Amino acid sequence: MSTSDHSAAPASFAVSVPDIPDAELEAEELDPAQIVSGEPVVTGKVLWEAGDGSQIRGIWQITPGVVTDTEANELFVVVSGRATIEVEGGATLEVGPGSACVLREGDKTTWTVHETLRKAYHISY
């Protein structure tokens, strides 16, 4: 039996998957230096954030194009769209609806977004 104190942990919650594809998202800044090609637009919505900023859960979307990024520790599930994510020195991930992916802090990635991609994510710092 665990005697862990869960009082500091966030409350458990569920997000209805049908709500994620239609959730209203807000514009997010994309550094022009990250854009390799196309005119991708990024939007998102934070659903929950730890008081100390160490964890964030939300929805994120990017329109077609090619961008680079340096990742945080992230688990995400693709809700809609398709992309190829190339991890420098690592795997090339083909992702689409239902794909569950883990990216590690410091991974340098190139995202080729074929169809507007929307994901639900959990990031920890």
ChimeraX attribute file (.defattr): number of C-alpha atoms within 10 A of each C-alpha:
attribute: neighborCount
match mode: 1-to-1
recipient: residues
	/A:1	3
	/A:2	4
	/A:3	5
	/A:4	6
	/A:5	7
	/A:6	8
	/A:7	7
	/A:8	7
	/A:9	8
	/A:10	12
	/A:11	7
	/A:12	5
	/A:13	6
	/A:14	5
	/A:15	9
	/A:16	8
	/A:17	10
	/A:18	9
	/A:19	9
	/A:20	18
	/A:21	15
	/A:22	8
	/A:23	11
	/A:24	11
	/A:25	15
	/A:26	13
	/A:27	11
	/A:28	14
	/A:29	9
	/A:30	14
	/A:31	10
	/A:32	10
	/A:33	9
	/A:34	13
	/A:35	17
	/A:36	15
	/A:37	11
	/A:38	13
	/A:39	13
	/A:40	18
	/A:41	15
	/A:42	19
	/A:43	17
	/A:44	19
	/A:45	17
	/A:46	15
	/A:47	13
	/A:48	13
	/A:49	16
	/A:50	13
	/A:51	9
	/A:52	6
	/A:53	11
	/A:54	10
	/A:55	16
	/A:56	17
	/A:57	19
	/A:58	17
	/A:59	23
	/A:60	22
	/A:61	24
	/A:62	23
	/A:63	19
	/A:64	21
	/A:65	19
	/A:66	21
	/A:67	23
	/A:68	18
	/A:69	16
	/A:70	14
	/A:71	15
	/A:72	17
	/A:73	15
	/A:74	18
	/A:75	17
	/A:76	21
	/A:77	19
	/A:78	22
	/A:79	22
	/A:80	18
	/A:81	20
	/A:82	20
	/A:83	21
	/A:84	17
	/A:85	19
	/A:86	18
	/A:87	20
	/A:88	11
	/A:89	9
	/A:90	10
	/A:91	10
	/A:92	14
	/A:93	14
	/A:94	12
	/A:95	19
	/A:96	20
	/A:97	14
	/A:98	13
	/A:99	15
	/A:100	15
	/A:101	13
	/A:102	14
	/A:103	17
	/A:104	15
	/A:105	14
	/A:106	11
	/A:107	17
	/A:108	17
	/A:109	21
	/A:110	20
	/A:111	21
	/A:112	21
	/A:113	21
	/A:114	15
	/A:115	15
	/A:116	17
	/A:117	21
	/A:118	25
	/A:119	25
	/A:120	23
	/A:121	20
	/A:122	21
	/A:123	21
	/A:124	16
	/A:125	10
